């Protein structure tokens, strides 16, 4: 069977998300490594080195974790602000946190008599830390700025690629539909008129760029409109069997991702049969994934002359799920042997996300 693998995407933001426990643990570990390096570089005696290590570790962890908490809170309020405002606001907050904690640390040292040499007054100690923090935080924020710019550019390129892929679906579908319509105009004009109405409805959906994701229920309505077109052309040759759970009906998936698979099943499967053919669409939830199978009977090779397809629709589906879901999604296609003989199955495996935004955790 042919498997279409996909790769993950990243999500960009100028302020890193310090609101998660994992980010805080990683940040604390990095700071502790810095403390170890600074302590090893010291030439003080054993007892003084231990005191320096403990005090430096507590002080830097205190500053970094408090700064992370402030940035976590600020991230919510600065989400819609301009990038320049976010940059200087974050820099100012980091300086303010460093200055305040430096003053507090000096007074605690005086009150508890810890013996750490911080100076006779808090101001030289606080100003020195303020200068160090200003330089380091400026470099870090500059790095985050550059990363943000790169991610925004990458996101724009991905969006352009997605829209280009979406646009390529329309002429591919139009070509097949107009061929079907041309066969009906002279033989069954009334049916051809109904087909034009269904075709117009389908293209109204395909031209709607407001929503990239729709529910499976909405996608099935689009598929049924397409099937009415094919039923007119094929007469009673095409029969459908829908096996879709209620839970799967409310799952989200990319717009116009099921219809091309059904279209392939009709054109390369049922339409080439001498007798009637049953097309199956099966959808269910499997753990944290939505699994959709489109199955059609395999016609004998001698049934009708058959031209190999270009794979445009399948390649578009594979690239679109790659852009949206990354390596959590798969498209697997190939012949299999079912209960009633050989069949061809196209299987979509997508992360299960309900229409209200609740997502299953992809394994």
N, C-alpha and C positions, 0 to 999 in steps of 0.2 A: 504494500500500500504506500501511497505517496504522502509524506508528512511535510507540512509547511511549518517550520520553526520560526519563532519571532523573538525579538530582543527587547529588553526593558527600556523605558524612558525615564528621564529625570524630571523633577519638578523644581523650577527655579524660584528663589526668593532672596532679596538682599539680606534680610536678617535670618540667620540660621534658626531652626526651630529648637530652642533650648527648653521647651516645655515638656519634653519626654524624659523619663528616667534613664533611658539608654544614652541619650545625648549628655546628660549630666555626669553619668559614670565615665563616659569616654573623656569628657572635658577634665574631670578630676584626675583621671589617670595620666593625661598629658601633662597637667600642671605638676603632678608628683614627680614625673620624670625630669622636668625642668629643675625642681628643687634638688633632686639627687645630683644632677650635673653641677649645679651651683655649689652644693655642699662639697663635692669632690674637688672642685677647683679651689676651695678655701685652704689656706695654709695655717689656720688656727689649730690649737691643741685639741686633744681628744674631747675634753669636757666642753670646751668652747664650741667645738664643731657640732657636738650633739645638741647643745642649746641653740645654735644657729639653725640646724636642720629642723628642729621642732618648731621654733618660732617662725622661720621662713615658710615652712609647710602650712602651718595654721593661718598665717597672714595671707599668703597667696591663695589658698583654697577659699578663705573667707571672701577675699575680693572677687575672685572668679565666680564663685557660686552666687554671690549677691548680684554681680553684674549679669549673670545668666538669668536670674529671677527678674531683674528689671527689664531686660531685653525681651523676656518671655511675655511680660505684661504689656510692654510697648508694642510688640509685634501685632497685637490685635488692633491697637489704635492707629498704627502707622501703615496698615495694610493698603489703604487707598491713597496715601500721600505720594508726592513726587519723589523720585529716587534721591535727588539732591537733599531734600528736606529730611528724608529718612537717614541719610548718611550723617549729616551734621547733628541731627537730634541724637542718634545713637552714640556718636563720639562725645557729645556733651554729657549724656547720661553716664557713660563709662568714666569720664573724668570726675563727675560729681560723686559717683560711688567710691572711687579710689580716694578722693580727698576726704570724704566723710569718714571712711573706715580707717584711714591713716590717723586722723585726729583721735578717733575712738580708741584705736590700738595704743597710741601714746599714753592716753589717760589711764587705760587699763593697766599698762605696764607700770605706771607710777603708783596706781592704787594698790596693785597686788605685789609690788616690789619684786618683779620677775628678774630684774638685773640685765635686761636686754638693752644694749647701748643705743638708744634712740635719740639722744640729744637732750639738752636742758629745756628746750621748749618744743612744742609740737610742730611749729611752722616749718623749720628746715626739713624735718622728716617728711611732712605732708607734701611740701613743694617738690622735694626730690622724687617721691613716688608719683606725684602728679605729672612731672616731666617724663618719667619712664613710661607711665601708663599712656600719656598722650602720644608718644612716638610709637609704642607697640600697637596700641589700639588703632592708630591711624593707618599703619601698615596692614593690619588685619582687615580693617574695613575696606581699604583699597583693594585687597585681594577679593573680599566678598563682592565688591562693586564689579570688578572685572569678571568674576564668575557669573554674576547676575546678568551682565551684558551678553556674555556668551550664551547663557541659557535662554535669554529672550530671543536672541538671533536663531538659535537652534529650534525654539518653539515656533517661530514664524516660518522657518523653512519646512517644518513638519506640517504645519497648518496648510501651507501652500501645496505641499505634496498630497495631502489628504483631499483637498478640494480638486486638484487635478485628477486624482484617481476617481473621485465621485463623478466628475464631468465625463470621464471616459466610459462610464457605465451607460450613459444616456444614448449615445449613438449605437453602442452595441445592442442594447435592448430595442431601440427604434428599428434597426435593420431587421431583426428577427420578426418584430411585430408587423412591420409593413409588408413583409413577405407573406405573412398569414392573411393580412387584410386584402392583399392583391388577389388572392385565390378566391375570396368571397364576394367581391364587388359585383362580378357578372353573374355568379350562380345564386347567391343569397343576399340581395341588397339590404333587406331588413336586418338580417343578422350583422351585415357589415356596418350598418349604422350604429347598432348597439355596441359593436366592437370599438368603433371610433370613440364613443362616449366613455367606455371603460379605459381606452388608451389615454384619453385626455385626463381622466382622473389619476391614472398612474403617473403621468408626467407632471401633474400638479404636485404630487407627493415628491417626486424625484427632484423637482426644482426648488422645493422648500428647504432652504439652508439654515433655518432658525434652530433646528434641533439636529444634533449629530446622533444622539441616542434616543430610541423609542422603546416602548414595551413590546414584548413578543406578541401581545394581543393586537397592537396596531400593525405590526409587520405582517401578521397573518391576514389582516384585512386587505393589505396590498397584494399579497400572494393570491388571495381569492379573486381579486379583480383581474389579475393576470390569467388565472386559470379559466375564468369565464371567456376570455379571448381565445384560449386554446381549445376549450370545449366546443366553441362554435366551429373552429377549423377541423377538429378531429371527430366531431359528432359524439357518438356514444362510446368511443374507443378509450377515453380516459376516465378512470375512476380514482377517487381519492379516499385515503384512510388517514384521519387525524387522530393521533394518540398523544395528547398534551395534558399534563397535569395542571390543576388550578394554580399551584404555586409557580409553575414555569410561566404561566400566562402573564404574570406581573413582573417578570424579569426584564431587565434592560439589555439591549443589544444594539449594534450599529444599524442605522437606517439602510434599507435595501441591501441587506446581507443574506437574507434567506431566499428572496425572490430569484436571484441569479442561480442558486443551487437547484431550485425547483425547475427553473427554465431549462437548465442543462439536463435534468432528469427527464423532462418531457421530450426535448428535441433529440437527445442521444439514446433514449430508452424507449418510452411508450410509443412515440410517433413511428418508430421503426418496426413495431410488432405487427404481425398479421391480424391478431385477435385483440381483444381488450386487454388493457394493462392496468395494474393497480400501482399507484404511487403512494408511498408511505411518508408521512412527516411525523416524527416522534420526538417529543421534547420532555425532559424531566430534569430535576435537580439531583446531582450526585455529589453529596458533601457540600463543598464550597464552590461547585462549578455548575453551570448550565450546559447540558449536553443536548444537542439537536442533531438528529439523524434524518437525512433525506435518502430514501431507498427507492430504486426503480428496478424492474426486471431487466435482465440483459437479453437483448434480442439475438437470434442466431446471426452469424456473420453473413449468411446468404439471404437474409430476410429482405433487405433493401440496399441499394447503393448508399454508401455512407462516406461522407467527407470528414476527415479529422478536423476537429475544432482548433481554434487558435489558443484557447485557454485564457482569453482576455478576462472573462468574468471571474474565474477561479484565482487568477493572479491578483486581480483587484481586491478580492476578499482577503487573500493572504496578506497583502500589503497594508490594507486598512486595519485589520486586527493587530498587525504588528505595531502600527502607529498608536493605536488606542490602548492596548492591553500589555504590550511587551511579551515576554516569554511565558506569561501566564495563560496565553491562549494558543490553541492549536486548530489546524484544519487538516483532517486526514481523509483521503479519498482512495478508493480502490475497489476491485471486485471481491465479492465474498460468496459463500454458498449458504443460502438461507433454507428455511423449512420447506419452501415451495420451489426451490431451484436456485440457479445462479442469479445474483443480483449485484447492483452497483450501489455502494454506500458512500455518501459524503457526510462526514461527522464534524460538527463544530463543537469545540470545547472552550467555553468562555467563563471567566469569573462570574459567579452568581451575584448579581446586584439587583435588589428590588427597586421598584420605581420611586420609593421614598428615599433612596440613597443608602439603604442598609446593605452592606457588602459582606459576602462570605470571605473568610481568610483563605487565600490561595495557598495550596500546599506546594 
